[in-house]
Amino acid sequence: MMRQYELVDRVRKYNPNTDEDLLNQAYVYAMKAHGEQKRASGDPYFSHPLEVAAILTDLKLDDSTIVAALLHDTIEDTDATRTDIDRIFGPDIGHLVEGLTKLKKLELVSREAKQAENLRKLLLAIAEDVRVLLVKLADRLHNMRTLGYMPAEKRKRIAEETIDIYAPLAARMGMHEMRSELEDLSFRVLHPDAFQVISARLDQVAAKNSDLIAEIEQQLTAKLAGRGIEASVTGRRKHAYSVWRKMERKALGFEQLSDIYGFRAIVATVADCYAALGVVHTTWPLVPGRFKDYVSTPKQNDYRSIHTTVIGPRNQRVELQIRTHEMDEIAEYGIAAHALYKDDLGSPSETLVRESNAYAWLRRTIELLAVGSNPEEFLEHTKLELFHDQVFCFSPKGKLIALPRNATPIDFAYAVHTDIGNRAVGCKVNGKIAPLITELHNGDEVEILTARGPNALPMAWESVVATGKARAAIRRANRAAVRAQYAELGHRIVERLCQRAKREYSDEKLNGALPRLARASIEDVFASVGRSELKASDVVRAMYPDYKEERATAVPKPEKGWFGLKTGKAVKFKVPGVGDDAIPIRGINSDLPVRFAPNGGAVPGDRIVGIMTPGEGITIYPIQSPALVEFEEMPERWLDVRWDVDVDESNPQRFPARIAVQSVNEPGSLAQVAQVIADNDGNIDNLKMSRSSPDFSDLVIDLEVYDLKHLTAIISQLRAKPIVAKADRVVG
């Protein structure tokens, strides 16, 4: 275990002005606070915060961050409080330690929800002070190094969290060395057999090619020196996890990998980077498609380097990175490479907002993620946003947009602005019309075509987008659209009830009744009515206390094939769907939450009734549907509805119906049935076929038709076919 003076010496090497008394005080306080606590390994618990502090001294961080590392578990695992830390070490350090403390006594039902809420708290603390992130990553790194002492199930859970969240977070902050170690440590736990096999193969290749690596280093150095470019060239073996991930992503065997080794040339200036590139490309052939210039176009995490692959000595592929010393430091240490301990630069976070695109991105992302998501969605969106493989696309005006791999123009639209995404109806990729689900590639120019007003978003968008921002925005828009549908339905129900009760409806009247309804707004009232969470009669009674509801029960009228309403002692029958106050139904693509009877549907021309289902809106049934019998004793769920279908010759709307066909069992009979439907412009949505006897087959076909006349024509032509014994409509 590191001694007190050793820690002070490590800090003094890079910061001669360190506050030794503060470091000593924190060392002693943390050691006493943790007392006799032990780790799973049996080591004193204090050894852990001490090792975390040691990792941070390698990153050359300021005194407050080192002290926070020593104290980071005191509030969570000892009797120390935030008040104690503030009093002894000051509020700045107290704030850092508080940001690293997990939430206690979370009243959440799932482990994922608890994980998400702790992550949310951590990210919000990081947004306020970047040093929280640096301590947390060092904390996770030491925990991963000592993970072998944990139970197997806990090891796996911690490794999954590390590879899903903390390794990508380190990558997003440009801390590639830490990311690589976190990935390899997680890989060892999650896929031990693969880790052992790949590590063994890498060791074999290293032993076999040790002289080749030295030869490539010498030749590259000599070639560059011959052109007056002083460069430090080193070869390095790729990490096991990155090799495995490439094999998985590209479905390659180990023998097919040609870039197990990478070489790095460190030069003095940006001009030397491009001069070195010229030397390399004029000496050895370039491998097509393997050149990337992150110097002129840096990554979002501030990474800058030139990447190229050439056919080098002994016809071996040489993957080369060319960068300056400053670029190399940022590539290895990311945001920690900024001199956080220097005086007169403002707070570390303010400095990084000015100097680091990575940290500025993180703060913007956290602001987006922190609003309006439940814990599980927050965790999902965070994982999406931290995914570090990127493509770079351009707007028509030249704005660079960085997106994850597999991103689509929908992601691009939301990256530009949420309103652009919500109004997107099409796109052009590199000047050509393309589907909105097209996968984008580096260098693509993307133009988003938008509607003038808000656009109904397809539910499928949520499953195809690659960014958390897009997914969250789509969910919000769809929730708002569904809520608007329920509110519109509730509005119509309340207005029509007022009409039948001969009472005047007004927003002012309802607004005054909100306290009695325990709702915050008129829209909340209507949405509750639309979802069947609040009865329309209760709303009218809240506006008019003297209103008395007529209790009604639904009764069948079998001989007429429809249902009536019984009020009081007299029986009064009416044909549903024809009253002036009936709610108009336009179909499923309307402003109301509408669906059709699941076993047979309904089509224009049918007399229809609506049944309210809590949380699902209106289900439309034909009046002759036998399924309506089960709602006979629930009159409060019945709605008077009517068709209100616009005739659009260019894009007519289809409606669901079901038919049952009995056909002769002979070759081609199914084709003939399908041909009749196709010839009549019907659309088969689903088909079930069974054998009723050796000579006949029974078909149940779900169709989409325009109206009752269209359906009747299809049934008539099916009956006229010699191979059809029976054809009838099914009403469920």
Secondary structure, 3 states (H helix, E strand, C coil): CCCHHHHHHHHHHHCCCCCHHHHHHHHHHHHHHHCCCECCCCCECCHHHHHHHHHHHHCCCCHHHHHHHHHCCHHHHCCCCHHHHHHHHCHHHHHHHHHCCCCCCCCCCCHHHHHHHHHHHHHHHHHHCCHHHHHHHHHHHHHHHCHHHCCHHHHHHHHHHHHHHHHHHHHHCCCHHHHHHHHHHHHHHHCHHHHHHHHHHHHHHHHHCHHHHHHHHHHHHHHHHHCCCCCEEEEEECCHHHHHHHHHHHCCCHHHCCCCEEEEEEECCHHHHHHHHHHHHHHCCECCCCCEECCCCCCCCCCCCEEEEEECHHHCEEEEEEEEHHHHHHHHHHHHHCCCCCCCCCCHHHHHHHHCHHHHHHHHHHHHHCCCCCHHHHHHHHHHHHCCCEEEEECCCCCEEEEECCCCHHHHHHHHCHHHHHHEEEEEECCEEECCCCCCCCCCEEEEEECCCCCCCCCCHHHHCCCHHHHHHHHHHHHHHHHHHHHHHHHHHHHHHHHHCCCCCCHHHHHHCHHHHCCCCHHHHHHHHHCCCCCHHHHHHHHCCCCCCCCEEEEEECCCCEEEEEECCEEECCCCCCCCCCEEECCCCCCCCEEECCCCECCCCCCEEEEEECCCEEEEEECCCHHHHHHCCCHHHEECEEECCCCCCCCCCCEEEEEEEEEECCCCHHHHHHHHHHHCCCEEEEEEEEECCCCEEEEEEEEEECCHHHHHHHHHHHHCCCCEEEEEEECC
